[in-house]
Amino acid sequence: MSQLLLLVESNTTGTGREFARRGVELGVQPVLITADPTRYPYVEQDQLPSVRTDTSSATDVLATARSLAGAAEIVGVTSSSEYYVATAAETAHALGLPGPSAEAVRGCRHKGVQRRRLAGAGVAVPRFALVTTEAQALAAARETGFPVVVKPVQGSGSVGVRLCRDAHEAAEHAAGLFAAAAGERGLLVAGEVLVEAYVPGREFSVELFGDEVVMTVAKHVGPLPDFVEVGHDLPAVLDPAQETLLTHCALSAVASLRLGWGAAHVELRMDGAYPLVIEVNPRLAGGMIPELIRRARGIDLIRAQVAAAIGRPVPLDAGAAAEASIRFLTAARSGRLAGVAPAISAATAVDDVVDVTVYGRTGDRVEAPADFRGRLGHVIAVSDRDGGASTAADRGLTHLQDAVVYRASAGTSGDGTAA
């Protein structure tokens, strides 16, 4: 009897395809449970079996899993998507398979519930308020003191997260979040908004697997008022005391949320000399961080997550000691992609650059990003020299930026043609 790994939906970019590939490498047959397989081009390209299911319903996902169990042995259920990790956990638990606590994952995914649990456990977090009306949001912002960050209680990739500098901005953004009936994946959104104090310090993430620290990552964030992640460097350059503070805070956060199974991505900001937890994500990091870790340390976190889901041993031994960095291509304002091939060639020619990719095609219109969906491409560099990877990634991005041209003046595009 064949053994199946059920994947509940997927990332549209990044690790989703790799989850299926790692399953094949581990000797099991991946099957994608999805509302729309055409959302993922790799399904057809890789001939990945898929089953159409209303994945907004955990009951329907479990029914689909049980129907498949009649003809094959289901050995694991997981998801590469932030939006479906709780459904996958619930399904795995119902089938007696490995996975995290579904209740813990659901609580973690709700940023308001997560904050309350962290604060109640004594984990340092920014001052916050969970609100259900525009008036409450405005009152909370005024009490906290401007600027504040106003964000939805569910989501990923900085979607809907904005710095608000005054009462007008806070009220306007909160109203927009309350008016949204559905989030990025079309799922119903909670009628709640999180208002929190803005922490202006450096941003990091700590990547965990179970209760083991895998890597500390220095993060680069684009211009405010948005919080688009535009680059990562790993391992983060920290003195031992800072490293200890960050990792201790991350481990305490995961323990207080009763996670501790598989991957967790903990985002923190420094408030002076001390870290505050911005949020905990019960999944692998996005932004190509797992790929950076694989290239720099030889640790394949995607394989580890799939292995854990099917009950296999999870080796995390490092096989290298390099640095890795990524820089994302973004537009400064409205423009278009042009001269993509020469820009890629120039970026690729930089020493230590190992991967250059542009996501769009020549002629595509582009805008300044509001969240991860506005990223246009990336440069990855790996180096065994101190600071070599970050320097190379920065140089490569400089060349890749030539792939974006901007409107020169009203009525013309950056290449001089009519807009």
Secondary structure, DSSP 4 states (H G I P E B T S, - for coil): --EEEEEES--SSTTHHHHHHHHHHTT-EEEEEES-GGG-HHHHHTT--EEE--TT-HHHHHHHHHHHTTTSEEEEEE-SSGGGHHHHHHHHHHTT-S---HHHHHHHHSHHHHHHHHHHTT-----EEEESSHHHHHHHHHHH-SSEEEEESS-STTTT-EEE-SHHHHHHHHHHHHH-SB-TTS-B--S-EEEEE---S-EEEEEEETTEEEEEEEEEE-STTS--EEEEEES----HHHHHHHHHHHHHHHHHTT--SSEEEEEEEEETTEEEEEEEESS--STTHHHHHHHHH---HHHHHHHHHTT-----------EEEEEEE--SSSEEE-SHHHHHHHHHTSTTEEEEEESS-TT-EE---SSGGG--EEEEEEESSTTHHHHHHHHHHHHHGGGEEE--BTTB-TTSSB-
